[in-house]
């Protein structure tokens, strides 16, 4: 049986689907992963077949003013998506075509949070389909607000429910017209833009697999039996990666440093951010390790107490840190919590404020600092708290133990196989 997985987005959006694909291959399935062109070597290095999206996601985002504004938190996610769709029609058309081609011979299709084009291909091909999401969006609940909705100081079950309805409606209004144009070419009936179509597919409920830990966010009581929280999908090994002698020497030369990295956040104020981080480390009296990432921080002369690194596997790096400072992307949140150390989150946009709030609620890190409010003094205070607060460190260690004991990928494969056998 052949399974196509569509993972759309940055490396953090693609990475969790590699261990899922590997586990499905071990279970006897043939797996193809569709993702941005820049991830071909990354995907094939783990023995999975790769289908290129037809463009490089990082370059496309870097060239789009609308996308950069969204990632920098200057536009909300919904408004940002609208502008990206409006300004990047060639990339959208290429994504739709690649989705269709990659799914042609699939007996089952799995798509990531933003990979909704695969839903429509699955409908046309009448293939079983699974929606695998990193964030608890698109499943209505009264337990918490939609991660796609701006966080407001409102505690109300009714309000939470309305935010999910609003996010669905906004998403459908923004993407539905583009999908309906494509659906006509697939000889599918048009969707009603006033209705949310993704609850069912070809007459049956669409299974949702949320790959985060129930220890971080338990399953709400009002989610149905087709909505599952599996645990995180971690990728533990990176073929060919070895720490440099310089990195090992830095780690051995003093106490565990503070990790600082902002992943795929295209921060055009990288020099300013670097200055804030260096001053915060100096004020807090801590050593630091800067991961440059897409944000490009650390492109300046650094003191001996700070080490710059282009990339490193989080599962190797984070357990060697005293605490982690990052943007709050779902994958980085997962890695930090798994390592059992405090997390200091500087959310930029998207679902990052939601995960930052969860970390604060779990009391495994200081109060988050939104990027627009980031100062060296605020960051230094948060770093100091993360290092000296024994209760925060103890709770983080206990949560890390719980997460490390989970088998999220195994749970996901078992759920997928159960659905496939029943059809």
C-alpha positions, 0 to 999 in steps of 0.5 A: 500500500502506498501512502503520500504525506504532504508536509508544507512549511519550514523545516520545523513543519516538515521534520515530524513527518519524517519519523512518521513516514519511517515508522509507516515504512517499517510497518510495510507501507511505501511512503512518499513525502511531498515538501519544499524542494530544499528538503530533498536531501533531508528527506531522502537521507532517512530512506523516504521517497521525496516528491518536490513541491516545485519551489523552495519554501524559504526563498518564496517566503523571503521574497514575499513582503506579506509573508515576512510581515506575517512571520514578524508578527506585523500581520495576523496569521489569517490576514497574512495568509490572505496576502500570501495567496493574493501575491504568490499565485504562481507558487499556489498554482504549483503547490496544487499541481504538485499535490495532485501529481504526488497523490496519483498512486496513493492508497492513503494520504496524510497532510499537515496543518497547512497542507489542505490541498491534499484533502481535495486530491483525496476527495477526487481520488476517493482515497482514505485521508488523515489530517495530521496537525501540530496545533489544536486548530480546526477541531472546535472546543470550549476548552481553549481558544483557537491558536489561530485567533489572537490571544485575549484575556477572556476566560469563557467556554462560549468565547473559546467556541466562537474563536474556533468558528471564526477561525474556520470561517476566516480560513474558508473565506481566504482559501476557499475561492482558490480551492474551488477554482482548482476543484472545477479542474478536478471535476469536483463540486464547488465548496460552499464558502459559508460552510466548513468542509473539512470535518468529513471526506467522501461521506465519512469523518476525517480523522485528525491526528494531533501530534503533541503530548497530552501532558502538554495539552490534554484531549478536551472532553468535547472532541469526538472519537475521530480526533486523537492526541498521539504524543509528539513525533520526534526525529532522533537521529540526523545522518552524518551529523557530528558535533564539532570539536569547537562546539564540544570545547565550548560546552566543556569550558564552563557551565551549561549555556542558554540556547537562543534561536528563533527558527524560521522567523524572518526577522529583518531586525536580526542585528537588533535582536542579536544586540538584545540577546547579547546584552541579556546574557551579559546582564544575567551572567550566563553563557549563550549558544546562538543558533542562527536559523532563518532569522540570521541572528549572531551575524556579528562579533561575539564574546568568548562566552557566546558560541554561534552555531548554524544548526544542530539536532535539538535532541542532542543540543537541548539536554546540554543547555541550562534553558532554551530561548526561542520563538515558540514554534511547535517543534521547538516547544516540543524539543525544549519540553522533552529535554526537561529544561525551562523554556523562555518563549519570544513569540512572533506570530501564528500559533506561537503565542498559544504554545507560549501561553501553555508553557506559562500555564504548565509553569515550566518557564517564565512569562513569555515576551512577545517579540515586539516587547523584547528588551535586554532587561526583560530577557535577562530577568526571564533567563535569571528566573529560568536558571535559579527557580528550582520549582520551575526547573523541577516541573520542567524535569518531570514534564520531560520525563513524561514526554520521553516515556510517550510513543507518539509515532507508534500511537499514530501508526496504530491509529492509521492502521486501524482506520485503513483496516476498517475501510 
